[in-house]
Amino acid sequence: MAERLAGHDRGMALTFSELCIDANDTELLADFWSAVLGWPRGATDEDGEIELTNPSGAPPTLLFVRVPEGKSVKNRIHIDVSPPSAAEQPAELERLLALGATHVDIGQGAQTWHVLADPEGNEFCLLRGDPTATV
């Protein structure tokens, strides 16, 4: 793969515009993630899809897509969220749990972050603090 990509013309860059999340109950998940992130949710479209948009207008958006089957295995991709500082992690953990998140053990052992699941069981991590913040 690396050989195929070496020297490839990178003149055209793509933008990560949307993360599509499968859901049995798009209303439930959109409401949960809207409360977690503070992002407004759009109206439910005719297919039951709901989009959350970053208030800054920056991509990506989160698109909750209705699917008939339930979650059956650990997600191969997940969302990580960070509080503004490490000191705020305990309060954010309590807030997430009050919103309906649950603790999940995926064999991570003792870490500085918490592995949680949203109301449909999709794993996500609450990191220690904003990774872009300067010390």
N, C-alpha and C positions, 0 to 999 in steps of 0.2 A: 504494500500500500504506500509506504513512504517513497518508494521509487517512482510510483505513478504520480505522486503529488509534487515531487521535486521538480522545480523549474516551471511548475504550472503557472500560467498567467493569472495573477491575482488582481487584475485590473478592475474586475467587477466584484464588489463586496455585497453580501446580502445582509439584511437586518433581521434579527430575531424578533419577529413581530407578534407571535401568539403562541401560547402554550395551551394545548387542548387537553382537557382532563375528562376522562370517562366518568359518568355518574349515573346511578339509578334514579336518584332524586336530585335533579339539577337545582331546584329551589333551595333545598337543604344545604347543599355544598356551596352554592353561590352566596347564600346568606352567611354561612360560616366564614368563608374566606373574605367576604366583604368586611365583616366585623374584625377579623384577624388583621387585615392589611389597611383597613380604613379606605378602601377603594370603593367607589360607587358602582353599583350593578346596573346593568341595562335591563330592559324589558325582556321577558321571555318571548322568543320568536315562535313561529308556527311549528318548528321541530322540537321545541322544548329547550333550545339552547339559550344560555345566558352568558353575557360577557361582562367581565370586570375590567375597568380601565384605570390605570395609574392616574391619579389626579394631576400629576405633572404633565401628562400627555406622552410621556416617554414609554416606548415599548419595553417589554411585551405586555399584551393583555392576557387575561386568563379566560378561556372559553370552556364552559362546562357543557359537555355533549352527552345527551341521553343515550344510554346503551341498555340493552335488555338483560345482559348477564351481569352477575355480581363479581366482585373482586375475589380472586381465588389464590393468588400468590403475591409475594412481596413485590412492590413496584420496582421496576428497573431504573426509573428516574423519579426523583422526588424534589420537593421544594425545601429550601433552607430559609429560615427567617432569623433576623438578628435584631435585638434591642439596640437602642442608641449606645448603651454602655453595658459592661459586664455587671455593674451594680444593679441594673434594672432587670436582669435575667430572672431572678426569683419572682418578682411581681408579674412579669410577663408570663411565666409558667403558670401561675395561679389564674391569670386572666384567660389563658388558652384553655385550661382545664374547665373553667366556669363556662366557656363558650361551647364546650362539648368535646374537646380533644381528650384523648386518653393516652396513658403511657404505653409504650410498646417495647418489648425486649426482642431485638433481632440479633442478639449475641454481641452487642457493642461493648459490654463491660463498662467499667468506670470511665467516664469521659467528662469533659467540660461542657458538653452539650446534652440536650435531652431529645430522645427519639419519641415522637408522639404520632398519633393517628388522628385524622379528621373523622367526622361522623360516619363516613362510609369505609373507614379502615385504611385509607391511603396514608402511608408513612410520610412524615416530614420532620425536620429537625429544628429545634430552637437552639441556635448557637449562643455563644457566650456574650458577644457584643458585636457592634458594627465593624465588619472586617475592613471597611474603607476609612475608618476613623484614624486619625493620627494621635500618637501618644505624646 
